Amino acid sequence: MPDSSRALISALLQKRPEHRPTADDIKAHPFFVSTMRINWEALLRKELSPPVKPNVDLSNFPQKHRDAPTESFVEQSPTLPLGEHNDFFFHATDAGD
């Protein structure tokens, strides 16, 4: 295990929250900058492939569960039609008028 990962884990496991790194500190940590070389903008745009994608073996689950999609919620990238969520927010803000 790289020293940078040990240092990050140690920082994240601090008992007192005020001693833990912020999100910006974590993104700038040597583990993500030098060891993993994460491009945070590309990650946000979902342009990066996961470094490891496990092989999903469902043979030990009942059939009703094996028929379910194997993609995760993130991989499915659910989105609302543009008008649908705009209507929701429009009506929510007008509720008090």
C-alpha positions as CSV (number, residue, x, y, z in Angstrom):
1,M,0.0,0.0,0.0
2,P,1.5,3.4,-1.0
3,D,2.5,5.8,1.8
4,S,0.2,8.4,0.3
5,S,-2.8,6.1,0.7
6,R,-1.9,5.3,4.3
7,A,-1.6,9.1,5.0
8,L,-5.0,9.8,3.5
9,I,-6.7,7.0,5.4
10,S,-5.1,8.2,8.6
11,A,-6.3,11.7,8.0
12,L,-9.9,10.5,7.2
13,L,-10.0,8.5,10.4
14,Q,-9.3,11.3,12.7
15,K,-11.7,11.2,15.7
16,R,-12.4,14.9,15.8
17,P,-14.2,16.1,12.6
18,E,-12.4,19.5,12.7
19,H,-9.1,17.6,12.2
20,R,-10.3,15.7,9.1
21,P,-9.5,16.9,5.6
22,T,-12.1,18.9,3.7
23,A,-13.3,17.7,0.2
24,D,-10.8,20.1,-1.4
25,D,-8.0,18.8,0.8
26,I,-8.8,15.2,-0.2
27,K,-8.9,16.1,-3.9
28,A,-5.5,17.8,-3.6
29,H,-4.0,15.0,-1.5
30,P,-0.9,13.3,-3.0
31,F,-2.7,10.0,-3.2
32,F,-5.2,11.4,-5.7
33,V,-2.8,13.8,-7.4
34,S,0.3,11.7,-7.8
35,T,-0.6,8.1,-7.1
36,M,-4.0,7.8,-8.8
37,R,-3.7,10.9,-11.0
38,I,-7.4,11.6,-10.8
39,N,-8.8,14.1,-13.3
40,W,-11.7,15.4,-11.2
41,E,-13.4,17.3,-14.1
42,A,-13.4,14.2,-16.3
43,L,-14.7,12.2,-13.3
44,L,-17.5,14.7,-12.8
45,R,-18.4,14.4,-16.6
46,K,-18.4,10.6,-16.2
47,E,-15.7,10.2,-18.8
48,L,-13.5,7.9,-16.7
49,S,-13.8,4.2,-16.6
50,P,-13.6,2.5,-13.2
51,P,-10.2,1.1,-12.5
52,V,-11.8,-2.2,-11.5
53,K,-15.2,-3.5,-12.5
54,P,-16.1,-6.7,-10.6
55,N,-17.5,-9.7,-12.4
56,V,-21.0,-10.1,-11.2
57,D,-21.9,-13.7,-10.5
58,L,-25.6,-14.0,-9.6
59,S,-25.8,-17.8,-9.5
60,N,-26.2,-17.9,-5.7
61,F,-29.2,-15.5,-5.8
62,P,-32.9,-16.5,-6.4
63,Q,-34.1,-16.2,-10.0
64,K,-36.2,-13.1,-9.2
65,H,-33.1,-11.2,-8.3
66,R,-31.0,-12.5,-11.2
67,D,-33.5,-10.9,-13.6
68,A,-32.8,-7.4,-12.2
69,P,-30.4,-5.2,-14.1
70,T,-26.8,-5.6,-13.0
71,E,-25.8,-1.9,-13.6
72,S,-25.5,0.3,-10.6
73,F,-27.7,3.4,-10.1
74,V,-24.8,5.6,-11.3
75,E,-24.2,3.5,-14.4
76,Q,-27.9,3.8,-15.4
77,S,-27.6,7.6,-15.2
78,P,-31.2,8.4,-14.6
79,T,-32.5,11.7,-15.7
80,L,-35.8,13.5,-15.6
81,P,-37.2,14.9,-18.8
82,L,-36.4,18.6,-18.9
83,G,-40.0,19.8,-18.7
84,E,-40.9,17.4,-15.8
85,H,-38.4,18.7,-13.3
86,N,-38.8,22.3,-14.4
87,D,-42.6,22.0,-13.7
88,F,-41.8,20.6,-10.3
89,F,-39.6,23.5,-9.3
90,F,-42.0,26.0,-10.9
91,H,-44.9,24.8,-8.9
92,A,-42.9,24.4,-5.7
93,T,-41.8,28.1,-5.8
94,D,-45.2,29.3,-6.7
95,A,-46.9,27.4,-3.9
96,G,-46.7,30.4,-1.5
97,D,-48.2,32.9,-4.0
